[in-house]
């Protein structure tokens, strides 16, 4: 298990765990990041990560993206 930031760009991953406080977990769940769901690291742009989840591209700060474990 590793943070999605360390995965290969373009490789589809299964979300294994969401870390952080209950508020952070809820925020990520609202964006579509749920355990068992698919997520793909699209690109890293400055301090943000572009992640494809549920056919949508979402920009997350690197700090927040580190909470998503694949």
N, C-alpha and C positions, 0 to 999 in steps of 0.2 A: 504494500500500500504506500502511495506517495501523493504529494500535492499535485493537482492537475498541471501546475506550472512546470513540473519536471517531465511531463509526458511529451511525446513526439508531436510536433505540429501536424495536424491533419489526421491523426490516429484516433479512432473512436474508442472511448473508454466507458466503463460502467462505474458510476458513482458508488463508492463503498461506504463512505462516512462523511458526515458534515460536522465540522467542529465549531467551537465558539459558544458564545452565550446563547440563551434561548431566543433573544431578540435577533441575533445574527442568523441563527438557524431558521427562524420564521421568515426573515427577509429573503434568504436564499431560496427557501421553499416557495415563496410567492413568485420568485423569478423563474421557477421551474427546476431548481436543483434539488432533487429528491433521491434518496438512497435507492439504488436499483435502476435509476434512469441513465440514459446515455448522455455523454458530454464529450465534445471535441474541442481541443485547443486550436483555434484558428490562427491567431497571431499575438505577438507581444508588441504593443505600441507604447513607448515611453514607460509610464508607471501603470499602464492598464493592460489587461489581458482580454482578448476577444474570444469568447467561448460560445460554441454552438450548442444549444440545449433545446430540445423539443422544437426543432426546425426554426429556431429563432437565434439570432446572434445577440449576445449580451456582453456589454463591456463591464468588467469588474476591476477594481483596484487590485494590485498584486497582493496587498495585505488580505483582502477579502477572498481572493482566489486561492490563497494558501489554505483556507479552511475547507476547501473541497478536495477530498481524498479519493483517489481512484486506484 
